[in-house]
């Protein structure tokens, strides 16, 4: 097992603030050992932080991330349940992103139309003057 990490070491490695680590701890994603007022993070916390940041990057909520990470059990032969849940969450987020993409495309098309009409009206007024 590797030596424990301090909050500064772990924050620096992942480019986050110590406040972020404390926030993730308050949401049950990290569980550092407490030695007086110091937090000492184990390799398990380091891995969980990496997975948490990856989950946030693809749009998962902290509750979803914790649910997926907590399903991992190194004593089980397979992680099929965890993988199925991860696939379900990915598919749900992909669908939501595709819907947002369609909404954005429609909004941009409407903006293009309005802009075009405005330019036509302005152009027509300048020609009349």
C-alpha angles and dihedrals in degrees: 000000000000124000116272120268124232120228090254093051094049094043091049094048093054099034095242132121125257086243089061091054091050089049092052089047090054088054094052097251096114129034110188122184111253117225106179104305094337126100117216116194122208127212087264089062091047091054092045090051091051090050092045093053091047090050092049090049091059094044106262119149119239090251091054092047092050092048092052095043093045091056090066112106116176090199093063119091094227136018095214095135092051092048092048091051091048091051091048092051093046092051091049093050092045090054091049091050092049090052091049090048091054090048091050092048091051091047092050091049090051090049091050090052094049092045091050092051092049091051091048092052092047092047092050093051092051092051091052094051 
